Amino acid sequence: MWRYSFIPPRQALHFCSGVYKISYNPMHYLQLLTDKPGSLDHGYPLKKLNLPDSFEILRKKLEAQLPDKHEGTKQYIQILQLLEKYSLRRLSRAVEKALRLPCPCVDIVSQYCMDVEHPSALTFNLAGREHLASVQVDQPELDRYDNLKGQAI
């Protein structure tokens, strides 16, 4: 009886001491999780991912919030795939920051990673836009907004 076996990606085969050896680098398998989310729990290479406890807490929270069609697991996989772009340290800080929110998601974690990466994106730079320096914006009258809250729209 034949069983389906997982064939490792090409990057997993390494030539060492005159023979090919299989090296299970979990980073090579992250993209495969999109098509096979069940491999997250059962894939041998992914057991080598030494993640902080905050990742497991995030996974449980996502799976509890998004139980339909394993959406929580899929969101968690997308967060793990951020390891291809960001270091584990940066991603861990973003996950811990996202866990403070009532509904964390992959978009929030991604934003928290970029927050550190691109601090210049937090402020609007006027370099090359000197014509905008003369623009004055009046302070908003906040009491007008309070009046709108009482009116039916």
FIVO-156058 format. One record per residue (C-alpha): residue number from 1; residue in one letter; x negated, y, z negated. Coordinates in Angstrom, 1 decimal, always signed. Layout:
BEGIN
{k=NUM; r=a; X=X; Y=Y; Z=Z}
...
END
This chain:
BEGIN
{k=1; r=m; X=+0.0; Y=+0.0; Z=+0.0}
{k=2; r=w; X=-1.4; Y=+3.4; Z=+1.0}
{k=3; r=r; X=-1.1; Y=+6.4; Z=-1.1}
{k=4; r=y; X=-1.3; Y=+10.0; Z=+0.0}
{k=5; r=s; X=-4.6; Y=+11.4; Z=-1.3}
{k=6; r=f; X=-5.6; Y=+15.0; Z=-1.4}
{k=7; r=i; X=-8.5; Y=+15.8; Z=+1.0}
{k=8; r=p; X=-10.8; Y=+18.4; Z=-0.4}
{k=9; r=p; X=-11.4; Y=+21.6; Z=+1.6}
{k=10; r=r; X=-14.6; Y=+21.8; Z=+3.5}
{k=11; r=q; X=-16.2; Y=+24.1; Z=+1.0}
{k=12; r=a; X=-15.9; Y=+21.4; Z=-1.6}
{k=13; r=l; X=-18.4; Y=+19.1; Z=+0.2}
{k=14; r=h; X=-22.0; Y=+19.9; Z=-0.7}
{k=15; r=f; X=-25.2; Y=+18.3; Z=+0.6}
{k=16; r=c; X=-27.3; Y=+17.4; Z=-2.4}
{k=17; r=s; X=-30.3; Y=+15.0; Z=-2.6}
{k=18; r=g; X=-29.7; Y=+13.6; Z=+0.9}
{k=19; r=v; X=-26.0; Y=+12.8; Z=+0.3}
{k=20; r=y; X=-22.7; Y=+14.7; Z=+0.4}
{k=21; r=k; X=-21.2; Y=+15.2; Z=-3.0}
{k=22; r=i; X=-17.8; Y=+16.6; Z=-3.8}
{k=23; r=s; X=-17.8; Y=+19.6; Z=-5.9}
{k=24; r=y; X=-14.5; Y=+20.6; Z=-7.4}
{k=25; r=n; X=-14.7; Y=+24.4; Z=-7.5}
{k=26; r=p; X=-11.2; Y=+25.5; Z=-8.5}
{k=27; r=m; X=-11.5; Y=+28.8; Z=-6.5}
{k=28; r=h; X=-11.4; Y=+26.8; Z=-3.3}
{k=29; r=y; X=-8.0; Y=+25.4; Z=-4.2}
{k=30; r=l; X=-6.1; Y=+28.5; Z=-5.2}
{k=31; r=q; X=-4.6; Y=+29.1; Z=-1.7}
{k=32; r=l; X=-3.4; Y=+25.5; Z=-1.6}
{k=33; r=l; X=-1.2; Y=+26.1; Z=-4.6}
{k=34; r=t; X=+1.2; Y=+28.2; Z=-2.5}
{k=35; r=d; X=+2.3; Y=+25.2; Z=-0.6}
{k=36; r=k; X=+1.9; Y=+22.7; Z=-3.4}
{k=37; r=p; X=+2.8; Y=+24.3; Z=-6.7}
{k=38; r=g; X=+3.0; Y=+20.9; Z=-8.4}
{k=39; r=s; X=-0.8; Y=+20.7; Z=-8.0}
{k=40; r=l; X=-1.1; Y=+23.4; Z=-10.7}
{k=41; r=d; X=-0.4; Y=+20.8; Z=-13.4}
{k=42; r=h; X=-1.8; Y=+17.7; Z=-11.7}
{k=43; r=g; X=-4.7; Y=+18.8; Z=-9.6}
{k=44; r=y; X=-8.1; Y=+17.7; Z=-10.9}
{k=45; r=p; X=-10.0; Y=+20.8; Z=-9.7}
{k=46; r=l; X=-7.6; Y=+23.1; Z=-11.4}
{k=47; r=k; X=-8.2; Y=+21.5; Z=-14.7}
{k=48; r=k; X=-11.7; Y=+23.0; Z=-14.6}
{k=49; r=l; X=-10.2; Y=+26.6; Z=-14.7}
{k=50; r=n; X=-11.0; Y=+27.7; Z=-18.2}
{k=51; r=l; X=-8.5; Y=+30.4; Z=-18.7}
{k=52; r=p; X=-7.7; Y=+32.4; Z=-21.9}
{k=53; r=d; X=-4.6; Y=+31.5; Z=-23.9}
{k=54; r=s; X=-2.9; Y=+34.7; Z=-22.6}
{k=55; r=f; X=-2.5; Y=+33.0; Z=-19.2}
{k=56; r=e; X=-0.6; Y=+30.1; Z=-20.6}
{k=57; r=i; X=+1.6; Y=+32.5; Z=-22.6}
{k=58; r=l; X=+2.2; Y=+34.5; Z=-19.4}
{k=59; r=r; X=+3.1; Y=+31.3; Z=-17.5}
{k=60; r=k; X=+5.7; Y=+30.2; Z=-20.1}
{k=61; r=k; X=+7.2; Y=+33.7; Z=-20.1}
{k=62; r=l; X=+7.5; Y=+33.8; Z=-16.3}
{k=63; r=e; X=+8.9; Y=+30.3; Z=-16.1}
{k=64; r=a; X=+11.5; Y=+31.2; Z=-18.8}
{k=65; r=q; X=+12.5; Y=+34.5; Z=-17.0}
{k=66; r=l; X=+12.5; Y=+33.0; Z=-13.4}
{k=67; r=p; X=+13.7; Y=+29.4; Z=-13.6}
{k=68; r=d; X=+15.4; Y=+29.2; Z=-10.2}
{k=69; r=k; X=+13.4; Y=+27.2; Z=-7.6}
{k=70; r=h; X=+10.3; Y=+27.5; Z=-9.7}
{k=71; r=e; X=+10.0; Y=+31.2; Z=-9.1}
{k=72; r=g; X=+8.1; Y=+31.7; Z=-12.4}
{k=73; r=t; X=+5.5; Y=+29.1; Z=-11.4}
{k=74; r=k; X=+5.1; Y=+30.7; Z=-8.0}
{k=75; r=q; X=+4.6; Y=+34.1; Z=-9.6}
{k=76; r=y; X=+2.0; Y=+32.6; Z=-11.9}
{k=77; r=i; X=+0.2; Y=+31.0; Z=-8.9}
{k=78; r=q; X=+0.1; Y=+34.4; Z=-7.3}
{k=79; r=i; X=-1.5; Y=+35.8; Z=-10.4}
{k=80; r=l; X=-4.1; Y=+33.0; Z=-10.4}
{k=81; r=q; X=-4.8; Y=+33.9; Z=-6.7}
{k=82; r=l; X=-5.9; Y=+37.3; Z=-7.9}
{k=83; r=l; X=-9.0; Y=+35.6; Z=-9.2}
{k=84; r=e; X=-10.2; Y=+35.6; Z=-5.5}
{k=85; r=k; X=-10.3; Y=+39.4; Z=-5.6}
{k=86; r=y; X=-10.9; Y=+40.2; Z=-9.3}
{k=87; r=s; X=-13.2; Y=+38.8; Z=-12.0}
{k=88; r=l; X=-11.7; Y=+36.6; Z=-14.7}
{k=89; r=r; X=-12.5; Y=+39.3; Z=-17.3}
{k=90; r=r; X=-10.6; Y=+42.0; Z=-15.4}
{k=91; r=l; X=-7.7; Y=+39.8; Z=-14.7}
{k=92; r=s; X=-7.5; Y=+38.7; Z=-18.3}
{k=93; r=r; X=-7.3; Y=+42.3; Z=-19.5}
{k=94; r=a; X=-4.5; Y=+42.9; Z=-16.9}
{k=95; r=v; X=-2.6; Y=+39.8; Z=-18.1}
{k=96; r=e; X=-2.9; Y=+40.8; Z=-21.8}
{k=97; r=k; X=-1.7; Y=+44.3; Z=-20.9}
{k=98; r=a; X=+1.2; Y=+42.9; Z=-18.9}
{k=99; r=l; X=+2.3; Y=+40.6; Z=-21.7}
{k=100; r=r; X=+3.1; Y=+43.7; Z=-23.8}
{k=101; r=l; X=+6.0; Y=+44.4; Z=-21.3}
{k=102; r=p; X=+9.3; Y=+42.7; Z=-21.5}
{k=103; r=c; X=+9.2; Y=+41.4; Z=-17.9}
{k=104; r=p; X=+5.7; Y=+40.9; Z=-16.6}
{k=105; r=c; X=+5.2; Y=+40.0; Z=-13.0}
{k=106; r=v; X=+2.5; Y=+39.6; Z=-10.3}
{k=107; r=d; X=+2.9; Y=+43.2; Z=-9.1}
{k=108; r=i; X=+2.4; Y=+44.6; Z=-12.6}
{k=109; r=v; X=-0.7; Y=+42.4; Z=-13.2}
{k=110; r=s; X=-2.1; Y=+43.5; Z=-9.8}
{k=111; r=q; X=-1.5; Y=+47.1; Z=-10.6}
{k=112; r=y; X=-3.3; Y=+46.8; Z=-13.9}
{k=113; r=c; X=-6.3; Y=+45.3; Z=-12.1}
{k=114; r=m; X=-6.4; Y=+48.1; Z=-9.6}
{k=115; r=d; X=-6.1; Y=+50.7; Z=-12.3}
{k=116; r=v; X=-9.6; Y=+49.9; Z=-13.4}
{k=117; r=e; X=-10.9; Y=+49.5; Z=-9.9}
{k=118; r=h; X=-9.7; Y=+52.8; Z=-8.4}
{k=119; r=p; X=-9.6; Y=+55.5; Z=-11.1}
{k=120; r=s; X=-9.6; Y=+58.1; Z=-8.3}
{k=121; r=a; X=-6.2; Y=+56.9; Z=-7.2}
{k=122; r=l; X=-4.7; Y=+58.1; Z=-10.5}
{k=123; r=t; X=-5.3; Y=+61.8; Z=-9.6}
{k=124; r=f; X=-4.6; Y=+63.6; Z=-6.3}
{k=125; r=n; X=-7.8; Y=+64.8; Z=-4.8}
{k=126; r=l; X=-7.6; Y=+68.2; Z=-2.9}
{k=127; r=a; X=-11.0; Y=+67.7; Z=-1.1}
{k=128; r=g; X=-10.3; Y=+68.4; Z=+2.6}
{k=129; r=r; X=-6.8; Y=+69.8; Z=+1.7}
{k=130; r=e; X=-7.8; Y=+73.3; Z=+0.7}
{k=131; r=h; X=-4.5; Y=+74.6; Z=+2.2}
{k=132; r=l; X=-2.6; Y=+72.8; Z=-0.6}
{k=133; r=a; X=-4.5; Y=+74.6; Z=-3.4}
{k=134; r=s; X=-2.3; Y=+77.7; Z=-2.9}
{k=135; r=v; X=+0.9; Y=+75.8; Z=-3.4}
{k=136; r=q; X=+2.6; Y=+76.5; Z=-6.7}
{k=137; r=v; X=+5.3; Y=+74.3; Z=-8.0}
{k=138; r=d; X=+7.6; Y=+75.7; Z=-10.6}
{k=139; r=q; X=+8.2; Y=+73.9; Z=-13.9}
{k=140; r=p; X=+11.5; Y=+71.9; Z=-13.8}
{k=141; r=e; X=+14.4; Y=+73.1; Z=-15.8}
{k=142; r=l; X=+15.1; Y=+69.9; Z=-17.8}
{k=143; r=d; X=+18.4; Y=+71.2; Z=-19.2}
{k=144; r=r; X=+19.8; Y=+70.9; Z=-15.7}
{k=145; r=y; X=+19.2; Y=+67.2; Z=-15.8}
{k=146; r=d; X=+21.0; Y=+66.9; Z=-19.1}
{k=147; r=n; X=+24.0; Y=+68.6; Z=-17.5}
{k=148; r=l; X=+23.9; Y=+66.0; Z=-14.6}
{k=149; r=k; X=+24.0; Y=+63.1; Z=-17.0}
{k=150; r=g; X=+27.4; Y=+64.3; Z=-18.3}
{k=151; r=q; X=+28.9; Y=+64.7; Z=-14.8}
{k=152; r=a; X=+30.4; Y=+61.9; Z=-12.7}
{k=153; r=i; X=+28.6; Y=+61.6; Z=-9.4}
END
